[in-house]
Each structure stands twice: as structure tokens, then as C-alpha cells.
Amino acid sequence: MKTLLLLRHAKSDWDDPRLRDIERPLAKRGERDAPRMGKALKEKGIKPDFVYCSPAMRARQTLERFTQAAGIDAEIQFEQNIYEAASAELIKLVRHLPNERQCVLMVGHNPGFETLLSRLIGESRVMPTAALGCVTFDIDRWEDVEDGQGKLKWFLIPKALD
């Protein structure tokens, strides 16, 4: 059994037009929502043993606040290919995860994450900022992940925590 947690970065700030997209930080709402989602994961009793994160500033800041609130101390790898990736690239990254990893958290962006989640579970799903989905696979090797074979165990959005 493998578990994939997909976390879309929290709400980002668009106020400074001089910043490149990859440099945009979190907005105040994002700073509030990221730890709330981390606390929600902690309450679910799930701790990933590996984290794959986009190098974008907003993804890094989301990860920092999220993991602190969740009590996650797993190995973190920043992966350039998550930034601006389409679902085809993201599924390749999932299939190349080390098989000794049982529960992996990926932190990234839409539209790639929304499409990836939809592909994995075989149904259309919208992922607003800071959304967190838990997908399980009845497999032993990540390379065996296929479209539609994942089971959506649960899906959380910040508004639902209010």
C-alpha cells in the first residue's frame, strides 16, 4: 500500500509586479491557511516519510508552515520539475519515487496538481489553494501507479475547517 498526499500551495501574494512568478510569496490568507492544513493532517494521524516540493517561494513557505504545524520531520527534496508541470510530468515523478517510501507528500501548483489528482482517482476534482488530498494505491512499487487506480481517502480545503 502506498499513500500520496497532494498539497496545493496556499494563497500567494500578487502585490509586487516586479517579482518573477517563482518568487511570489504567500499572502496573509496563505500564511494563515498553511498551518491550519498541517494541523488537520496531524489530526488525521498521517506522517509522510518523504516530501517532494516545488522550489517556488510560495510552495516553500507553504511547506514550512504546514510541516511545522503537522510535526513532520521527513526528508525534503525540492524538485524543479514540479514547478509549472503538467500532470504527465507529475505522474512520471510519482512513478520514480523510491519504493521504500510508503507515504509521500507532494507540494505544488495548479493546474498540474488538480489534473494529476483527477487522473489518479478517475474523477474530476477542483483543488483550491491549500487543498490537501490523500490518495491510496494498492501497490508495492510506485512505478505501478496508473490512471484511475488511486482511491481518494479524504480531501480537505481550508474553508471546510472553518
DSSP file with accessible surface (Angstrom, degrees, kcal/mol):
  #  RESIDUE AA STRUCTURE BP1 BP2  ACC     N-H-->O    O-->H-N    N-H-->O    O-->H-N    TCO  KAPPA ALPHA  PHI   PSI    X-CA   Y-CA   Z-CA
    1    1 A M              0   0  107      0, 0.0     2,-0.3     0, 0.0   137,-0.2   0.000 360.0 360.0 360.0 131.2    0.0    0.0    0.0
    2    2 A K  E     -A  137   0A   2    135,-2.4   135,-2.7   139,-0.1     2,-0.4  -0.935 360.0-155.4-120.4 146.9    1.3    3.4   -1.0
    3    3 A T  E     -Ab 136 103A  26     99,-2.8   101,-2.5    -2,-0.3     2,-0.5  -0.990   4.8-167.8-126.4 130.5   -0.1    6.8    0.1
    4    4 A L  E     -Ab 135 104A   0    131,-3.2   131,-2.9    -2,-0.4     2,-0.6  -0.977   4.2-162.0-118.7 122.8    0.3   10.1   -1.8
    5    5 A L  E     -Ab 134 105A   0     99,-3.3   101,-3.1    -2,-0.5     2,-0.6  -0.929   6.9-161.9-102.8 122.4   -0.6   13.4   -0.2
    6    6 A L  E     -Ab 133 106A   0    127,-2.5   127,-2.4    -2,-0.6     2,-0.5  -0.935   9.2-177.7-109.3 117.8   -1.1   16.2   -2.7
    7    7 A L  E     -Ab 132 107A   1     99,-3.0   101,-2.1    -2,-0.6     2,-0.3  -0.964  15.6-150.2-117.8 116.6   -0.9   19.7   -1.2
    8    8 A R  E     - b   0 108A  50    123,-2.2   122,-0.5    -2,-0.5   101,-0.2  -0.660  38.3 -97.9 -79.1 139.6   -1.5   22.7   -3.5
    9    9 A H        -     0   0    8     99,-2.6   121,-1.6    -2,-0.3   122,-0.3  -0.156  44.5-103.3 -54.0 153.6    0.4   25.7   -2.2
   10   10 A A        -     0   0    0     48,-0.4    20,-0.2   119,-0.3    52,-0.1  -0.177  60.1 -54.4 -73.5 172.1   -1.5   28.2   -0.1
   11   11 A K        -     0   0   73    118,-0.1    16,-2.5    15,-0.1    19,-0.4  -0.197  62.3-146.5 -53.9 128.5   -2.8   31.6   -1.4
   12   12 A S  B     -F   26   0B   8     14,-0.3     2,-0.4    -3,-0.1    14,-0.3  -0.590  11.8-111.4-101.6 163.4    0.0   33.6   -2.9
   13   13 A D        +     0   0   45     12,-3.0     3,-0.2    -2,-0.2    45,-0.1  -0.775  24.7 179.4 -96.4 130.6    0.6   37.4   -3.0
   14   14 A W        +     0   0  167     -2,-0.4    -1,-0.1     1,-0.1    12,-0.0   0.208  52.4 106.7-110.2  11.3    0.4   39.2   -6.3
   15   15 A D        +     0   0  136      1,-0.2    -1,-0.1     2,-0.1     9,-0.0   0.773  67.0  62.5 -68.7 -30.0    1.1   42.7   -5.0
   16   16 A D    >   -     0   0   51     -3,-0.2     3,-1.6     1,-0.1    -1,-0.2  -0.810  59.0-173.5-103.6 100.8    4.7   43.2   -6.3
   17   17 A P  T 3  S+     0   0  121      0, 0.0    -1,-0.1     0, 0.0    -2,-0.1   0.649  80.0  69.7 -68.6 -11.1    4.7   43.1  -10.1
   18   18 A R  T 3  S+     0   0  209      2,-0.1     2,-0.2     0, 0.0    -2,-0.0   0.710  80.7  94.3 -77.9 -19.1    8.5   43.2  -10.1
   19   19 A L  S <  S-     0   0   60     -3,-1.6     2,-0.1     1,-0.1     5,-0.1  -0.513  78.3-124.3 -76.5 138.8    8.7   39.6   -8.8
   20   20 A R    >>  -     0   0  157     -2,-0.2     3,-1.6     1,-0.1     4,-0.6  -0.434  33.3-105.4 -70.2 157.4    9.0   36.7  -11.1
   21   21 A D  G >4 S+     0   0   54      1,-0.3     3,-1.4     2,-0.2    -1,-0.1   0.892 121.2  55.3 -53.3 -43.7    6.3   34.1  -10.7
   22   22 A I  G 34 S+     0   0   32      1,-0.3    35,-2.9    34,-0.1    -1,-0.3   0.731 106.2  53.7 -65.5 -18.5    8.6   31.7   -8.9
   23   23 A E  G <4 S+     0   0   76     -3,-1.6    -1,-0.3    33,-0.2    -2,-0.2   0.507  76.4 122.3 -94.5  -6.0    9.5   34.4   -6.4
   24   24 A R    <<  -     0   0   18     -3,-1.4    34,-0.8    -4,-0.6   -10,-0.1  -0.385  50.7-148.9 -64.6 130.2    5.9   35.2   -5.3
   25   25 A P        -     0   0   37      0, 0.0   -12,-3.0     0, 0.0    33,-0.2  -0.251  28.5 -76.1 -87.6-179.8    5.5   34.8   -1.5
   26   26 A L  B     -F   12   0B   4    -14,-0.3   -14,-0.3    31,-0.2     2,-0.1  -0.479  41.7-128.5 -73.8 147.9    2.4   33.8    0.4
   27   27 A A     >  -     0   0   19    -16,-2.5     4,-2.5    -2,-0.2     5,-0.2  -0.386  36.9 -94.8 -81.9 170.0   -0.4   36.2    1.0
   28   28 A K  H  > S+     0   0  166      1,-0.2     4,-1.6     2,-0.2     5,-0.2   0.903 128.7  52.6 -55.1 -43.0   -1.7   36.8    4.5
   29   29 A R  H  > S+     0   0  109      1,-0.2     4,-2.8     2,-0.2    -1,-0.2   0.909 108.7  50.1 -61.1 -40.0   -4.5   34.2    3.9
   30   30 A G  H  > S+     0   0    0    -19,-0.4     4,-2.4     1,-0.2    -2,-0.2   0.900 106.9  54.2 -64.6 -40.3   -1.9   31.7    2.7
   31   31 A E  H  < S+     0   0   68     -4,-2.5    -1,-0.2     1,-0.2    -2,-0.2   0.826 114.5  42.5 -62.5 -30.5    0.2   32.3    5.9
   32   32 A R  H  X S+     0   0  130     -4,-1.6     4,-1.0    -5,-0.2    -2,-0.2   0.884 115.8  46.8 -80.2 -42.2   -2.9   31.5    7.9
   33   33 A D  H  X S+     0   0    5     -4,-2.8     4,-2.3     1,-0.2     5,-0.2   0.851  99.3  65.4 -74.4 -35.8   -4.2   28.5    5.9
   34   34 A A  H  X S+     0   0    1     -4,-2.4     4,-2.0     1,-0.2    -1,-0.2   0.938 106.4  41.1 -57.9 -50.0   -0.9   26.5    5.5
   35   35 A P  H  > S+     0   0   42      0, 0.0     4,-2.6     0, 0.0    -1,-0.2   0.866 111.4  57.8 -68.4 -29.4   -0.5   25.7    9.3
   36   36 A R  H  X S+     0   0   58     -4,-1.0     4,-1.9     1,-0.2    -2,-0.2   0.911 108.1  46.5 -63.2 -40.2   -4.3   25.1    9.6
   37   37 A M  H  X S+     0   0    0     -4,-2.3     4,-2.1     2,-0.2    -1,-0.2   0.880 110.6  53.2 -69.6 -36.5   -4.0   22.4    6.9
   38   38 A G  H  X S+     0   0    0     -4,-2.0     4,-2.4    -5,-0.2    -2,-0.2   0.921 108.7  49.3 -62.5 -42.2   -0.9   21.0    8.7
   39   39 A K  H  X S+     0   0  124     -4,-2.6     4,-2.2     1,-0.2    -2,-0.2   0.902 108.5  54.0 -63.3 -39.7   -2.8   20.7   11.9
   40   40 A A  H  X S+     0   0    7     -4,-1.9     4,-1.1     2,-0.2    -1,-0.2   0.902 108.5  49.0 -62.4 -40.0   -5.6   19.0   10.1
   41   41 A L  H >X>S+     0   0    0     -4,-2.1     5,-1.2     2,-0.2     3,-0.7   0.931 108.6  53.4 -65.1 -42.9   -3.2   16.4    8.7
   42   42 A K  H ><5S+     0   0  126     -4,-2.4     3,-1.4     1,-0.3    -2,-0.2   0.909 105.5  54.2 -57.5 -40.7   -1.7   15.9   12.2
   43   43 A E  H 3<5S+     0   0  140     -4,-2.2    -1,-0.3     1,-0.3    -2,-0.2   0.790 102.1  58.3 -65.7 -25.4   -5.3   15.2   13.5
   44   44 A K  H <<5S-     0   0   98     -4,-1.1    -1,-0.3    -3,-0.7    -2,-0.2   0.616 110.1-126.9 -76.6 -14.5   -5.6   12.5   10.8
   45   45 A G  T <<5 +     0   0   67     -3,-1.4     2,-0.5    -4,-0.6    -3,-0.2   0.732  62.1 136.4  77.0  23.5   -2.6   10.8   12.3
   46   46 A I      < -     0   0   29     -5,-1.2    -1,-0.2     2,-0.0    -2,-0.1  -0.892  29.9-177.0-109.5 132.0   -0.7   10.6    9.0
   47   47 A K        -     0   0  126     -2,-0.5    56,-0.1    -3,-0.1    24,-0.0  -0.962  20.5-138.3-126.9 113.3    3.1   11.4    8.8
   48   48 A P        -     0   0    7      0, 0.0    25,-0.2     0, 0.0    56,-0.2  -0.365   1.0-151.9 -66.0 149.8    4.7   11.3    5.4
   49   49 A D  S    S+     0   0   51     54,-2.7    26,-0.6     1,-0.2     2,-0.3   0.376  80.9  28.3-101.8   3.3    8.2    9.7    5.2
   50   50 A F  E     -dc  75 104A   4     53,-1.0    55,-2.4    24,-0.2     2,-0.4  -0.964  65.7-154.2-160.1 143.8    9.3   11.8    2.2
   51   51 A V  E     -dc  76 105A   0     24,-2.4    26,-2.7    -2,-0.3     2,-0.5  -0.991   3.7-169.7-127.6 130.3    8.4   15.3    0.9
   52   52 A Y  E     +dc  77 106A  20     53,-2.9    55,-2.3    -2,-0.4     2,-0.4  -0.980  21.2 178.6-115.6 119.7    8.7   16.4   -2.7
   53   53 A C  E     -dc  78 107A   0     24,-2.6    26,-2.8    -2,-0.5    55,-0.2  -0.965  32.1-115.2-132.9 142.9    8.2   20.2   -3.1
   54   54 A S        -     0   0    0     53,-2.1    26,-0.2    -2,-0.4    27,-0.0  -0.372  27.6-129.3 -62.2 147.6    8.3   22.8   -5.9
   55   55 A P        +     0   0   23      0, 0.0    -1,-0.1     0, 0.0    25,-0.1   0.541  69.2 122.2 -80.5  -2.9   11.1   25.3   -5.5
   56   56 A A  S  > S-     0   0    0      1,-0.1     4,-2.6    24,-0.1     3,-0.4  -0.280  72.8-121.7 -60.7 143.5    8.7   28.2   -5.9
   57   57 A M  H  > S+     0   0   77    -35,-2.9     4,-2.8     1,-0.2     5,-0.2   0.896 111.5  51.7 -54.5 -45.0    8.8   30.6   -2.9
   58   58 A R  H  > S+     0   0   11    -34,-0.8     4,-1.9   -36,-0.2   -48,-0.4   0.867 111.2  47.9 -65.3 -32.8    5.0   30.2   -2.2
   59   59 A A  H  > S+     0   0    0     -3,-0.4     4,-2.8     2,-0.2    -2,-0.2   0.918 112.4  48.7 -71.8 -43.1    5.4   26.4   -2.2
   60   60 A R  H  X S+     0   0  101     -4,-2.6     4,-2.6     2,-0.2    -2,-0.2   0.916 113.0  47.2 -61.9 -43.4    8.4   26.5    0.1
   61   61 A Q  H  X S+     0   0   38     -4,-2.8     4,-2.1    -5,-0.2     5,-0.2   0.893 112.0  50.4 -67.8 -37.6    6.6   28.8    2.5
   62   62 A T  H  X S+     0   0    1     -4,-1.9     4,-2.9    -5,-0.2     5,-0.2   0.949 111.8  48.6 -60.9 -48.4    3.5   26.6    2.5
   63   63 A L  H  X S+     0   0    4     -4,-2.8     4,-3.1     1,-0.2     5,-0.4   0.918 109.5  52.0 -59.2 -45.7    5.7   23.6    3.2
   64   64 A E  H  X S+     0   0  122     -4,-2.6     4,-1.7     1,-0.2    -1,-0.2   0.944 116.2  38.7 -58.4 -49.0    7.5   25.3    6.1
   65   65 A R  H  X S+     0   0   61     -4,-2.1     4,-1.9     2,-0.2    -1,-0.2   0.892 118.1  50.1 -69.8 -39.3    4.3   26.3    7.9
   66   66 A F  H  X S+     0   0    0     -4,-2.9     4,-2.2    -5,-0.2    -2,-0.2   0.946 112.3  44.5 -64.8 -50.6    2.5   23.1    7.0
   67   67 A T  H  X>S+     0   0   20     -4,-3.1     5,-2.2    -5,-0.2     4,-1.2   0.870 111.5  54.0 -67.6 -35.0    5.2   20.7    8.2
   68   68 A Q  H  <5S+     0   0  154     -4,-1.7     3,-0.4    -5,-0.4    -1,-0.2   0.945 113.0  42.5 -62.7 -46.5    5.8   22.7   11.4
   69   69 A A  H  <5S+     0   0   32     -4,-1.9    -2,-0.2     1,-0.2    -1,-0.2   0.838 117.4  47.6 -68.9 -31.5    2.1   22.5   12.3
   70   70 A A  H  <5S-     0   0    3     -4,-2.2    -1,-0.2    -5,-0.2    -2,-0.2   0.594 107.2-123.8 -84.8 -13.5    1.9   18.8   11.3
   71   71 A G  T  <5 +     0   0   29     -4,-1.2     2,-0.4    -3,-0.4    -3,-0.2   0.838  52.3 162.1  72.6  32.8    5.0   17.8   13.2
   72   72 A I      < +     0   0   18     -5,-2.2    -1,-0.2    -6,-0.2    -2,-0.1  -0.736  20.1 168.7 -90.5 130.3    6.6   16.4   10.0
   73   73 A D        +     0   0  147     -2,-0.4    -1,-0.1   -25,-0.2     3,-0.1  -0.039  31.0 138.0-127.0  29.9   10.3   15.8   10.1
   74   74 A A        -     0   0   19    -26,-0.2   -24,-0.2     1,-0.1   -25,-0.1  -0.250  65.6 -81.9 -73.4 162.2   10.7   13.8    6.9
   75   75 A E  E     -d   50   0A 103    -26,-0.6   -24,-2.4     1,-0.0     2,-0.4  -0.417  48.2-150.2 -61.5 136.5   13.4   14.2    4.3
   76   76 A I  E     -d   51   0A  71    -26,-0.2     2,-0.4    -2,-0.1   -24,-0.2  -0.946  14.3-173.7-116.4 133.6   12.5   17.1    1.9
   77   77 A Q  E     -d   52   0A  73    -26,-2.7   -24,-2.6    -2,-0.4     2,-0.5  -0.995  16.4-145.4-125.4 125.6   13.6   17.3   -1.7
   78   78 A F  E     -d   53   0A  79     -2,-0.4     2,-0.5   -26,-0.2   -24,-0.2  -0.806  19.3-164.2 -89.4 125.9   12.9   20.4   -3.8
   79   79 A E    >>  -     0   0   31    -26,-2.8     3,-1.9    -2,-0.5     4,-0.7  -0.943  18.5-160.0-122.0 111.2   12.2   19.4   -7.4
   80   80 A Q  G >4 S+     0   0  110     -2,-0.5     3,-0.9     1,-0.3    -1,-0.1   0.839  90.5  66.8 -55.5 -34.5   12.3   21.9  -10.2
   81   81 A N  G 34 S+     0   0   80      1,-0.3    -1,-0.3     3,-0.1    12,-0.1   0.606  90.7  63.1 -69.8  -9.6   10.2   19.7  -12.4
   82   82 A I  G X4 S+     0   0    3     -3,-1.9     3,-1.7   -29,-0.2    27,-0.4   0.852  83.3  90.9 -78.1 -34.4    7.2   20.2  -10.1
   83   83 A Y  T << S-     0   0   26     -3,-0.9    25,-0.0    -4,-0.7   -61,-0.0  -0.438 111.2  -9.5 -66.1 124.1    7.1   23.9  -10.8
   84   84 A E  T 3  S+     0   0  146     -2,-0.2    -1,-0.3     1,-0.2     2,-0.2   0.658  98.5 156.2  62.5  20.0    4.8   24.6  -13.8
   85   85 A A    <   -     0   0   15     -3,-1.7    27,-0.2     1,-0.1    -1,-0.2  -0.521  38.6-135.2 -80.3 143.2    4.5   20.8  -14.5
   86   86 A A    >>  -     0   0   65     -2,-0.2     4,-2.1    26,-0.1     3,-0.5  -0.441  36.4 -98.2 -81.8 167.4    1.6   19.3  -16.4
   87   87 A S  H 3> S+     0   0   15      1,-0.2     4,-2.8     2,-0.2     5,-0.2   0.840 121.8  61.2 -61.7 -31.0    0.0   16.1  -15.0
   88   88 A A  H 3> S+     0   0   51      1,-0.2     4,-1.4     2,-0.2    -1,-0.2   0.920 108.2  43.3 -62.4 -41.9    2.0   13.9  -17.4
   89   89 A E  H <> S+     0   0   63     -3,-0.5     4,-1.9     2,-0.2    -1,-0.2   0.902 113.5  52.2 -69.0 -40.4    5.3   15.2  -15.9
   90   90 A L  H  X S+     0   0    1     -4,-2.1     4,-2.2     1,-0.2    -2,-0.2   0.906 106.8  51.6 -64.4 -39.8    4.0   14.9  -12.3
   91   91 A I  H  X S+     0   0    3     -4,-2.8     4,-2.5     1,-0.2    -1,-0.2   0.879 106.9  54.8 -68.0 -31.7    2.9   11.3  -12.8
   92   92 A K  H  X S+     0   0  113     -4,-1.4     4,-0.9    -5,-0.2    -1,-0.2   0.915 107.4  50.3 -63.0 -41.7    6.4   10.5  -14.1
   93   93 A L  H >< S+     0   0   13     -4,-1.9     3,-0.6     1,-0.2    -2,-0.2   0.914 110.2  49.7 -62.6 -42.0    7.8   11.9  -10.8
   94   94 A V  H >< S+     0   0    0     -4,-2.2     3,-1.8     1,-0.2    -2,-0.2   0.935 108.1  53.2 -61.4 -45.2    5.4    9.8   -8.8
   95   95 A R  H 3< S+     0   0   66     -4,-2.5    -1,-0.2     1,-0.3    -2,-0.2   0.687 107.9  52.5 -66.9 -16.6    6.4    6.7  -10.7
   96   96 A H  T << S+     0   0  150     -4,-0.9    -1,-0.3    -3,-0.6    -2,-0.2   0.303  79.6 123.6-102.1   9.3   10.1    7.4   -9.9
   97   97 A L  S <  S-     0   0    6     -3,-1.8    45,-0.3    -4,-0.1    46,-0.2  -0.383  77.3 -93.7 -65.0 147.8    9.6    7.7   -6.2
   98   98 A P    >   -     0   0   46      0, 0.0     3,-1.9     0, 0.0    -1,-0.1  -0.436  29.5-134.6 -64.6 131.9   11.8    5.4   -4.1
   99   99 A N  T 3  S+     0   0   55      1,-0.3    -2,-0.1    -2,-0.2    -3,-0.0   0.728 101.0  68.1 -64.2 -21.1    9.9    2.2   -3.3
  100  100 A E  T 3  S+     0   0  137      2,-0.0     2,-0.5    41,-0.0    -1,-0.3   0.695  82.2  90.9 -72.5 -13.6   11.0    2.3    0.4
  101  101 A R    <   +     0   0   48     -3,-1.9     3,-0.2     1,-0.2    41,-0.1  -0.712  51.3 176.7 -83.0 123.5    8.8    5.4    0.8
  102  102 A Q        +     0   0   88     -2,-0.5   -99,-2.8     1,-0.3     2,-0.4   0.796  69.8  30.7 -96.2 -35.0    5.3    4.5    1.9
  103  103 A C  E    S-b    3   0A  14   -101,-0.2   -54,-2.7   -56,-0.1   -53,-1.0  -0.966  71.0-175.9-133.1 115.1    3.7    7.9    2.3
  104  104 A V  E     -bc   4  50A   0   -101,-2.5   -99,-3.3    -2,-0.4     2,-0.5  -0.924  14.1-153.1-118.3 134.4    4.8   10.8    0.2
  105  105 A L  E     -bc   5  51A   0    -55,-2.4   -53,-2.9    -2,-0.4     2,-0.4  -0.921  12.1-167.7-102.0 126.4    3.7   14.5    0.4
  106  106 A M  E     -bc   6  52A   0   -101,-3.1   -99,-3.0    -2,-0.5     2,-0.5  -0.966   1.7-164.1-113.6 133.6    4.0   16.5   -2.8
  107  107 A V  E     +bc   7  53A   0    -55,-2.3   -53,-2.1    -2,-0.4     2,-0.2  -0.975  34.9 108.9-119.2 122.6    3.6   20.3   -2.7
  108  108 A G  E     -b    8   0A   0   -101,-2.1   -99,-2.6    -2,-0.5     2,-0.3  -0.677  49.7 -65.7-161.5-144.3    3.0   22.1   -5.9
  109  109 A H     >  -     0   0   13    -27,-0.4     4,-2.6  -101,-0.2     5,-0.1  -0.812  40.3 -78.5-132.8 160.0    0.7   24.1   -8.2
  110  110 A N  T  4 S+     0   0   37     -2,-0.3   -26,-0.1     2,-0.2   -24,-0.0  -0.668  97.2  31.9 -93.4 156.6   -2.4   24.1  -10.4
  111  111 A P  T  > S+     0   0   98      0, 0.0     4,-2.3     0, 0.0     5,-0.3  -0.997 123.5  50.4 -82.8  -7.6   -3.4   23.3  -13.0
  112  112 A G  H  > S+     0   0    3    -27,-0.2     4,-2.7     1,-0.2    -2,-0.2   0.897 111.6  45.9 -57.9 -45.8   -1.0   20.3  -12.8
  113  113 A F  H  X S+     0   0    0     -4,-2.6     4,-2.8     2,-0.2     5,-0.2   0.908 112.2  50.7 -68.0 -40.4   -2.0   19.1   -9.3
  114  114 A E  H  > S+     0   0   55      2,-0.2     4,-2.2     1,-0.2    11,-0.3   0.930 114.6  43.9 -61.6 -44.9   -5.7   19.3  -10.0
  115  115 A T  H  X S+     0   0   61     -4,-2.3     4,-2.7     2,-0.2    -2,-0.2   0.896 112.7  52.6 -68.4 -39.1   -5.3   17.3  -13.2
  116  116 A L  H  X S+     0   0    0     -4,-2.7     4,-2.8    -5,-0.3     5,-0.2   0.950 110.2  47.5 -60.9 -49.8   -3.0   14.8  -11.5
  117  117 A L  H  X S+     0   0    0     -4,-2.8     4,-2.2     1,-0.2     6,-0.3   0.940 112.7  49.5 -57.6 -46.0   -5.4   14.2   -8.7
  118  118 A S  H  X>S+     0   0   23     -4,-2.2     4,-1.4     7,-0.2     5,-1.0   0.907 112.4  47.9 -60.8 -42.5   -8.3   13.8  -11.2
  119  119 A R  H  <5S+     0   0   69     -4,-2.7    29,-2.7     1,-0.2    -1,-0.2   0.921 111.4  50.1 -63.1 -45.1   -6.2   11.3  -13.3
  120  120 A L  H  <5S+     0   0    0     -4,-2.8    30,-2.5    27,-0.3    -2,-0.2   0.864 119.9  34.0 -65.8 -36.9   -5.2    9.3  -10.3
  121  121 A I  H  <5S-     0   0   17     -4,-2.2    -1,-0.2     2,-0.2    -2,-0.2   0.532 104.3-123.0 -98.8  -7.1   -8.7    8.9   -8.8
  122  122 A G  T  <5S+     0   0   58     -4,-1.4     2,-0.3    -5,-0.2    -3,-0.2   0.736  79.5  86.6  76.0  21.8  -10.6    8.7  -12.1
  123  123 A E  S   <S-     0   0  104     -5,-1.0    -2,-0.2    -6,-0.3    -1,-0.2  -0.989  84.5 -96.3-150.8 149.9  -12.9   11.7  -11.4
  124  124 A S        +     0   0  108     -2,-0.3     2,-0.4    -3,-0.1    -9,-0.1  -0.431  44.1 178.4 -70.0 134.7  -12.7   15.4  -11.8
  125  125 A R        -     0   0   73    -11,-0.3     2,-0.4    -2,-0.2    -7,-0.2  -1.000  22.2-140.9-139.9 136.9  -11.6   17.3   -8.7
  126  126 A V        -     0   0   99     -2,-0.4    -2,-0.0    -9,-0.1   -11,-0.0  -0.815  12.5-160.7 -96.5 135.3  -11.1   21.0   -8.1
  127  127 A M        -     0   0    0     -2,-0.4   -13,-0.1     4,-0.1     3,-0.1  -0.842   7.6-168.5-119.0  95.2   -8.1   22.0   -5.9
  128  128 A P    >   -     0   0   48      0, 0.0     3,-2.0     0, 0.0  -120,-0.2  -0.209  49.4 -60.4 -68.7 172.7   -8.3   25.5   -4.4
  129  129 A T  T 3  S+     0   0   17      1,-0.3  -119,-0.3  -122,-0.1  -120,-0.1  -0.248 126.4  13.6 -57.8 140.9   -5.3   27.0   -2.7
  130  130 A A  T 3  S+     0   0    0   -121,-1.6    -1,-0.3  -122,-0.5  -120,-0.2   0.526  88.7 153.8  68.1  12.0   -4.1   24.9    0.3
  131  131 A A    <   -     0   0    0     -3,-2.0  -123,-2.2  -122,-0.3     2,-0.4  -0.400  27.6-158.9 -66.7 146.7   -6.2   22.0   -0.7
  132  132 A L  E     -AE   7 156A   0     24,-2.7    24,-3.0  -125,-0.2     2,-0.4  -0.987   8.9-174.2-134.5 120.4   -4.9   18.6    0.6
  133  133 A G  E     -AE   6 155A   0   -127,-2.4  -127,-2.5    -2,-0.4     2,-0.6  -0.928  12.9-152.2-116.7 142.2   -5.9   15.3   -0.9
  134  134 A C  E     -AE   5 154A   0     20,-2.7    19,-2.6    -2,-0.4    20,-1.1  -0.959  17.1-177.7-114.6 115.9   -4.9   11.8    0.3
  135  135 A V  E     -AE   4 152A   0   -131,-2.9  -131,-3.2    -2,-0.6     2,-0.3  -0.955   7.1-161.0-117.4 129.0   -4.8    9.1   -2.3
  136  136 A T  E     -AE   3 151A  21     15,-2.5    15,-2.6    -2,-0.5     2,-0.4  -0.833   0.6-161.0-110.0 151.0   -4.0    5.5   -1.6
  137  137 A F  E     -A    2   0A   1   -135,-2.7  -135,-2.4    -2,-0.3     2,-1.8  -0.998  20.7-137.8-130.9 133.4   -2.8    2.8   -4.0
  138  138 A D  S    S+     0   0  144     -2,-0.4     2,-0.3    11,-0.4    -2,-0.0  -0.546  71.2 104.3 -88.6  69.1   -3.0   -0.9   -3.6
  139  139 A I        -     0   0   17     -2,-1.8    -2,-0.1     1,-0.1     3,-0.1  -0.924  63.9-145.7-141.8 165.8    0.5   -1.4   -4.9
  140  140 A D  S    S+     0   0  130     -2,-0.3     2,-0.4     1,-0.2    -1,-0.1   0.606  86.3  50.7-106.1 -21.9    4.1   -2.2   -3.7
  141  141 A R    >   -     0   0  107      1,-0.1     3,-1.9  -139,-0.0    -1,-0.2  -0.978  69.5-142.2-125.3 133.6    6.0   -0.2   -6.2
  142  142 A W  G >  S+     0   0    0     -2,-0.4     3,-2.1   -45,-0.3   -46,-0.1   0.814 100.1  69.1 -59.9 -31.5    5.5    3.5   -7.2
  143  143 A E  G 3  S+     0   0   95      1,-0.3    -1,-0.3   -46,-0.2   -48,-0.1   0.697  90.1  64.7 -63.0 -15.7    6.3    2.6  -10.8
  144  144 A D  G <  S+     0   0   54     -3,-1.9    -1,-0.3     2,-0.1    -2,-0.2   0.416  70.8 125.8 -88.2   2.9    3.0    0.7  -10.9
  145  145 A V    <   +     0   0    0     -3,-2.1     2,-0.3   -54,-0.1   -50,-0.1  -0.440  38.0 179.6 -63.6 129.7    0.8    3.8  -10.4
  146  146 A E    >   -     0   0  104     -2,-0.2     3,-1.7   -26,-0.1     4,-0.4  -0.936  36.0 -83.9-130.2 156.5   -1.7    4.1  -13.2
  147  147 A D  T 3  S+     0   0   80     -2,-0.3   -27,-0.3     1,-0.2   -28,-0.1  -0.286 112.3  11.0 -55.8 137.3   -4.5    6.5  -14.0
  148  148 A G  T 3  S+     0   0   37    -29,-2.7    -1,-0.2   -30,-0.1   -28,-0.2   0.386  99.4 100.6  77.6  -2.0   -7.8    5.8  -12.2
  149  149 A Q    <   +     0   0   61     -3,-1.7   -11,-0.4   -30,-0.1   -28,-0.2   0.654  57.4  95.0 -93.7 -10.9   -6.3    3.3   -9.8
  150  150 A G        -     0   0    3    -30,-2.5     2,-0.5    -4,-0.4   -13,-0.2  -0.445  65.2-141.6 -79.1 150.4   -5.9    5.6   -6.8
  151  151 A K  E     -E  136   0A 136    -15,-2.6   -15,-2.5    -2,-0.1     2,-0.9  -0.962  14.4-131.8-111.7 124.0   -8.6    5.8   -4.1
  152  152 A L  E     -E  135   0A  46     -2,-0.5   -17,-0.2   -17,-0.2     3,-0.1  -0.660  25.5-179.4 -76.1 106.6   -9.4    9.2   -2.6
  153  153 A K  E     -     0   0A 132    -19,-2.6     2,-0.3    -2,-0.9    -1,-0.2   0.899  65.2 -24.2 -75.2 -42.6   -9.3    8.5    1.1
  154  154 A W  E     -E  134   0A  30    -20,-1.1   -20,-2.7    -3,-0.1     2,-0.3  -0.970  52.7-151.6-163.7 163.9  -10.1   12.1    2.0
  155  155 A F  E     -E  133   0A  45     -2,-0.3     2,-0.4   -22,-0.2   -22,-0.2  -0.985  14.7-170.3-145.7 126.6   -9.9   15.7    0.7
  156  156 A L  E     -E  132   0A  28    -24,-3.0   -24,-2.7    -2,-0.3     3,-0.0  -0.946   6.9-176.3-123.9 143.0   -9.6   18.8    2.8
  157  157 A I    >>  -     0   0   48     -2,-0.4     3,-1.0   -26,-0.2     4,-0.6  -0.949  37.8-114.5-130.3 152.7   -9.9   22.5    1.9
  158  158 A P  H >> S+     0   0   11      0, 0.0     3,-1.7     0, 0.0     4,-0.5   0.884 113.2  59.4 -55.1 -39.9   -9.3   25.5    4.3
  159  159 A K  H >4 S+     0   0  170      1,-0.3     3,-1.0     2,-0.2    -3,-0.0   0.833  99.8  57.7 -59.0 -33.0  -13.0   26.6    4.1
  160  160 A A  H <4 S+     0   0   73     -3,-1.0    -1,-0.3     1,-0.2    -4,-0.0   0.678  99.3  59.5 -71.9 -16.2  -14.1   23.2    5.4
  161  161 A L  H <<        0   0   62     -3,-1.7    -1,-0.2    -4,-0.6    -2,-0.2   0.585 360.0 360.0 -86.3 -12.0  -12.0   23.7    8.5
  162  162 A D    <<        0   0  143     -3,-1.0    -3,-0.0    -4,-0.5     0, 0.0  -0.298 360.0 360.0 -69.3 360.0  -13.9   26.9    9.5
